[in-house]
Amino acid sequence: MNENLKNRSILITGASSGIGKATAKKLSSHGANVTLMARSEDELNTLKGEIEKSGGHAIVAIGDVTKREDFKSAVDKAVDTFGKVDGLINNAGLMPLSFVEKLKTDEWDKMVDVNIKGVLNGVSAVLPELKKYDDGDIINVSSMAAHRYFPGGAVYCATKSAVKMFSEGLRQELAPKYNINVTSIEPGAVDTNLMSTITDEDIKEQLSEMKEMTMLQSEDIAEAIYYALSQPRRVNINDVYIVPSEQK
């Protein structure tokens, strides 16, 4: 058990699968109390059971990150159960890649709503709680896409660039004044269901080549998040840029 995480109350979005699920398991195994937020009630309840069976503590908060009221309910539930919220992991995200000329504007809107507004909603819901204690952590899951464009990723890359820059702005505003550390986690290709949202057939064909590469696992990103959170309070890990060894 990590003393820096023991009894910390951490809200995790997109917790029903992939990176969010792996992170919830990792942090709870080191003493954190986790609030699991996503839209998939069955998956969250199953995860809650797994965590509790391993001796951890978790609660389920069904919610959509695009809805501020859902975030408020999640924070209220965490405070009622654990007494506080002192950490947020903004993990929920979408990646329906497409070439701009195909004008899949509904997908653009969804990415902006989840990938950017979802992060903003999370911060606005949790920040008042963090400020009460002059202590806390905000982890935003960005992407290597924040560093470079790849085919079909114009809108997605833009959203993840926004998350990276927002994270740095938060860090400069919050860390010195309120002791709230902020980290941007920037993974390359991870073996999750993120690519299942892609509807552009041309993109699907191009990405088929990626199947030949050994991708990161969700647990690898959970380890990166754990690393950032397990540091002494005097240490702020600004960015963690983590990619598969085989990815160019």
C-alpha positions in Angstrom: 0.0 0.0 0.0 1.3 3.5 -0.9 1.0 6.0 2.0 0.6 8.8 -0.5 -2.6 7.2 -1.8 -4.0 5.7 1.4 -7.6 6.9 2.0 -7.5 9.4 -0.8 -10.8 9.8 -2.6 -10.4 9.7 -6.3 -13.1 10.1 -9.0 -12.4 8.3 -12.2 -14.3 8.8 -15.4 -14.6 6.2 -18.2 -14.1 3.7 -15.4 -16.1 0.8 -16.9 -13.4 -0.4 -19.2 -9.9 0.1 -20.6 -7.6 2.6 -18.9 -10.3 3.8 -16.4 -10.9 0.2 -15.2 -7.2 -0.7 -14.9 -6.6 2.6 -13.1 -9.4 2.0 -10.6 -8.0 -1.4 -9.8 -4.4 -0.1 -9.4 -5.2 2.8 -7.2 -7.6 0.9 -5.0 -5.0 -1.7 -4.4 -2.8 1.0 -2.9 -5.4 2.3 -0.5 -7.3 4.9 -2.5 -11.1 5.1 -2.3 -12.4 5.2 -5.9 -15.6 6.6 -7.3 -16.3 4.9 -10.6 -18.1 7.1 -13.1 -19.4 5.9 -16.5 -22.7 5.2 -18.3 -22.4 1.4 -18.1 -24.0 0.4 -14.9 -23.5 -3.3 -15.2 -19.8 -3.0 -15.9 -19.3 -0.6 -13.1 -21.1 -2.8 -10.6 -18.9 -5.7 -11.7 -15.8 -3.7 -11.3 -16.9 -2.5 -7.8 -17.4 -6.1 -6.8 -13.9 -7.0 -8.0 -12.3 -4.1 -6.1 -14.1 -4.9 -2.9 -13.2 -8.6 -3.2 -9.6 -7.6 -3.3 -10.0 -5.5 -0.1 -10.5 -2.1 -1.7 -13.3 0.5 -1.5 -15.3 1.7 -4.5 -18.7 3.3 -5.2 -20.6 3.5 -8.5 -21.7 6.8 -10.0 -23.7 6.4 -13.2 -23.1 9.5 -15.3 -22.3 11.1 -18.6 -19.3 13.4 -18.6 -21.0 15.8 -21.0 -23.6 16.6 -18.3 -22.6 18.9 -15.5 -25.4 17.6 -13.2 -24.1 14.1 -13.5 -20.6 15.2 -12.3 -22.1 17.1 -9.4 -24.1 14.0 -8.4 -20.9 11.9 -8.6 -19.0 14.4 -6.4 -21.8 14.6 -3.9 -21.9 10.8 -3.7 -18.2 10.5 -3.1 -18.3 13.2 -0.4 -21.2 11.4 1.3 -19.4 8.1 1.2 -15.8 9.0 1.7 -16.0 12.4 3.3 -14.2 14.2 0.6 -12.9 14.2 -3.0 -9.2 15.0 -3.4 -8.5 13.6 -6.8 -9.9 13.5 -10.3 -8.9 11.4 -13.3 -10.5 12.7 -16.5 -10.2 9.6 -18.6 -13.4 9.3 -20.7 -12.8 9.9 -24.4 -13.9 9.2 -27.9 -11.8 8.7 -31.1 -14.1 8.4 -34.2 -11.3 9.3 -36.7 -12.3 10.5 -40.1 -11.0 12.7 -42.9 -12.3 16.2 -42.7 -13.6 16.3 -46.2 -16.2 13.6 -45.2 -17.8 16.2 -42.9 -18.8 13.8 -40.2 -19.8 16.8 -38.1 -21.9 14.8 -35.6 -18.7 12.9 -34.7 -16.8 16.1 -34.4 -19.4 17.4 -32.0 -19.2 14.3 -29.9 -15.5 14.4 -29.6 -15.6 18.1 -28.6 -18.3 17.3 -26.0 -16.6 14.3 -24.4 -12.9 15.0 -24.9 -12.9 18.7 -24.1 -16.1 19.7 -22.4 -16.1 16.5 -20.4 -12.7 17.4 -18.9 -13.9 21.0 -18.2 -17.1 19.6 -16.5 -15.0 17.3 -14.3 -12.7 20.1 -13.2 -15.6 22.5 -12.5 -17.3 19.9 -10.3 -14.3 18.8 -8.3 -12.3 22.0 -7.9 -14.4 23.5 -5.1 -13.8 20.3 -3.1 -10.0 20.3 -3.8 -9.7 24.0 -2.8 -11.3 23.3 0.6 -8.2 21.3 1.6 -5.5 23.1 -0.3 -4.5 19.7 -1.6 -5.4 17.4 -4.5 -4.6 16.0 -7.9 -6.1 16.3 -11.3 -5.0 13.8 -14.0 -6.2 14.5 -17.6 -5.7 11.7 -20.1 -4.6 13.4 -23.3 -2.7 11.6 -26.1 0.4 11.5 -28.2 -2.1 13.0 -30.7 -1.5 16.3 -28.8 2.0 16.3 -30.2 1.5 15.3 -33.8 -1.2 14.9 -36.5 -1.9 11.5 -38.0 -4.3 10.7 -41.0 -7.9 11.2 -40.1 -7.0 12.7 -36.7 -7.5 16.4 -37.3 -10.4 16.9 -34.9 -9.2 14.3 -32.5 -5.7 15.7 -32.3 -7.2 19.2 -31.8 -9.2 17.9 -28.8 -6.2 16.2 -27.2 -4.1 19.3 -27.8 -6.7 21.3 -26.0 -6.6 18.9 -23.0 -2.8 19.1 -22.9 -2.7 22.9 -22.9 -5.6 23.1 -20.5 -3.7 20.9 -18.1 -0.7 23.1 -18.2 -2.9 26.2 -17.6 -4.5 24.4 -14.6 -1.1 23.5 -13.2 0.2 27.0 -13.3 -2.9 28.4 -11.8 -3.6 25.7 -9.1 -0.4 24.1 -8.0 1.5 27.1 -6.6 -1.7 28.6 -5.0 -3.6 25.6 -3.8 -1.2 22.7 -3.8 -3.3 21.0 -6.4 -1.0 19.0 -8.8 -2.0 18.6 -12.4 -0.7 16.0 -14.9 -1.3 15.3 -18.5 -1.0 11.6 -19.5 -0.2 11.3 -23.2 -0.4 7.7 -24.4 0.3 6.3 -27.9 -1.5 3.3 -29.2 -3.3 1.4 -26.4 -5.1 -1.9 -26.8 -8.6 -0.7 -25.8 -12.0 -0.4 -27.5 -11.3 3.3 -28.4 -11.0 2.5 -32.1 -14.5 0.8 -32.1 -16.0 4.3 -32.5 -14.5 4.8 -36.0 -17.0 4.7 -38.8 -14.8 5.9 -41.7 -13.9 2.8 -43.7 -10.8 4.4 -45.2 -9.4 5.0 -41.8 -10.3 1.5 -40.7 -8.3 0.1 -43.6 -5.3 2.3 -42.7 -5.4 1.3 -39.0 -5.4 -2.4 -39.9 -1.6 -2.1 -40.1 -1.5 -1.2 -36.4 -2.7 -4.7 -35.5 0.8 -5.9 -36.4 2.3 -3.7 -33.7 2.5 -4.7 -30.0 0.4 -1.9 -28.4 0.4 -0.6 -24.9 -2.0 -2.3 -22.4 -4.4 -0.3 -20.2 -2.4 -1.5 -17.2 0.6 0.4 -18.6 -1.3 3.7 -18.5 -2.6 2.9 -15.0 1.0 2.5 -13.9 1.8 5.9 -15.4 -1.1 7.5 -13.5 -0.1 5.7 -10.3 3.5 7.1 -10.8 2.2 10.6 -11.0 -0.1 10.3 -8.0 2.4 8.5 -5.8 5.0 11.2 -5.7 5.6 13.4 -2.6 3.3 16.4 -2.5 6.2 18.7 -3.4 6.5 16.9 -6.8 4.3 17.7 -9.8 4.7 15.4 -12.8 3.6 17.7 -15.6 3.4 15.3 -18.5 3.8 11.6 -19.1 4.4 10.8 -22.8 4.2 7.0 -23.1 4.2 5.1 -26.4 4.7 1.5 -27.6 8.3 0.6 -28.3 7.4 -0.3 -31.9 5.4 2.9 -32.6 7.1 5.4 -34.8 
